[in-house]
Amino acid sequence: MSSLSTTRRSAVAIPALAAVLALSACSPAAEAPSAGTLNVVTTTTQLADFAHQIGGDDISLTSLLAAGASAHHFDPSPKELVALSQADVLIVNGAELEGFIDSAIEASGFAGELVTAADGIDLAEAKEITAEGEHEVEAGGGEAAEHEHDHADHDHAEHGSGGHDHAADEAAGHEHAEDASAGHDDHAEHDHDHGDVNPHLWTSPRYASAMAGEVARGLAKADPEHAADYRERASAYEAELAELDAWVGAQFERVPAAERVLVSGHDSLRYYLHDYGIAYAGAIMPSFEDNAEPSAAELDALTAKITERGVRAIFVESSMSPKLAQTIAREAGITVVDSEALYADSLGPAGSGAETYVAATVHNTQVILEAWGHTPDAVPQGLGAAS
């Protein structure tokens, strides 16, 4: 497994966390894992949904992050550390998203199977897409059609995994990251270069499919007794994600390229924009993170670019305050979409209609299209509903 970056590690000291963990383990708030099921902990809400779709009733699931929370500025609570200490499997995003996780693993004493969902993706390709988007912003963009994604010819399974043939891997008995069977101590042997990769990999349904495949392999390895069930559910879920990808692509293909220009709260939708031929004009927060501080000069430059590119709306992610976006929108004379926020860093809470990854992606697509003055097609049966 890949080692996780400590460049944005939580400032909480390891000894202090360990002491809190010891006290919390004796408190009524520390809940024991369900007997007879694989005890799985995930970091993000998206990963929790992937694990739920694939694990079904064979796992007991805990998400460290709640709906609306962001991994960019998260510190685990004592209860969350206790859950981690009791986990058989920990599923993380990787790609330097979870700056808190190394500290949490060490403090909790977690020694189970570590599954890094980003390992299912071709991170070299993701790095190229990240750099491509940054160049687009610096150069003032270009026609969105240059990045048109041909869904009619797209081989979802092949490209979603970055070119890996996972069926062949399984047939050959391939064990992805064999060191995980001994815990997380040997990650360094499989270190990947995650530098300069936007960590919001899941925003592309084809990348989400590859991440879900990695989750399925991790669960199957940790629980061989139910491996066939995990693979069967994963196959069905990946088919659903392929249908989602095709539907989203069809919606944006009807929008003229010149109108497909987006500004968001922070740089959270890079892979989604790339896959569907949407030009990226920039973000309010000049970072992958949603808690960065833009300078006055950066805000002025973004306002000028909004006017230059004919941007029709600013979209705010659910994990962010809309105040800066509202100010910029007033100055630029455009709409800010904040009452129906985009779900990027987190899925939505119960009742939001965005409780699952599929539903959140459908929601985001509908909100963007409607703000651009286009009516999306009816959602195919089975897509968009929380499950």
Steps between C-alpha positions, in 0.01 A plus 500: 500500500613853444625706790279790597633851502573677827545841344158607626494278808280601791671718757371284784790320665511121483545446876200721573284308255612169645413614852155614390448170322582303813249699704230487232526124461366465854208737445141411401550693173745236376280257308621148430495386136219270388579134553524274197554775243809667359553825690577768238595864555519752216625856496264681260128470440559396139717210611237406757243478220732290284556265795127485571413419138763224486501373858126482555401317817836324516668804654450731795577848371624821664591822316745727681364803313132586526289648222605860442847453647820551304815290523709813441456621856394198703624375837361169626311504827572252782198293394627488144843388617338221698312389187828496311669297771231232460498491120590196294526716186576869450413648160668829410497715187876552479658752259585716803138577588498386861774695676373373836509128433859407588461658843166331551635158402794530738291635787225240465729202452312392189665186358245372252478505122567843349326556165604807298228560243725721287717196429233390252562808285776592258639790704734600219191576291342684795814710534480592131136602536588712804777678310276541197237678708755730660636591157147568377441752780839668459460526123145629515344174393413399149215314345348247735458274201875439501437272798183343362438157647359259241267287709377302203846352441627514856612166648385566855658199660840549339534873550331508838783295643769690320560215257522221760342169406357410840324191372835365387650598833239295684541203269873503558449517874639852512511638853508878485739621770577169670669675789159607635445152643764582757346835589604846386866495597639418155329773294825666402591210270207598279537875514345682207570856393176680589660843465302750295197272474164656579365256763130536405525191283148373566334791317553310173260203487759299308753565777232424759451164330871425525501602866201277570686214335792558734262498797354169382846343474590622847181360656543170317855467627404580860195270491556213253185322620285773339735585213260380231222714644722808503602443139140445390381821664800689364420384147140621532611832647760559231228442238289763674792743496549436128135589444546814710805598296310455172201703624712791627702505180185513288370800695807713450550402136183699419642820650703714256870490586519876551239473778678220684711718730492455876620682812478320834575569863825307494679270259286196577350393166808472280441145373126547454565809289766322296286198425204704378678767299433787743751785503637595842516877544624483858389477861450745785742311723832468313567148620387137504393575857179678599650702785768693313500880506489680164673835469325814379702484179390141439135592552532796264661278237222241535232769465668626181521146362132439575410804291747411224381139467129577528458279806130477588515383861729424794440166668573455869580161652298382798807502728566873444356833608334685209596850617798560272315353204207733565733800506672404174168423332366845590810667358487294182123529464438125483318235698642312798363150550517434872151399611544180300868448566717256311601189694871456435696450824206331668176328419180655626323434830181297530217664310729697267450274201878466480562231760678266258778557250270435205228727634750778579650482150154514342413796724819686406437444130142620522592811700776601255284446192204691642723793600625507140141512373473139382249237606656163578348179371306273730727296722519132401319267736725407790721810482474790741309335783658448840544132585 
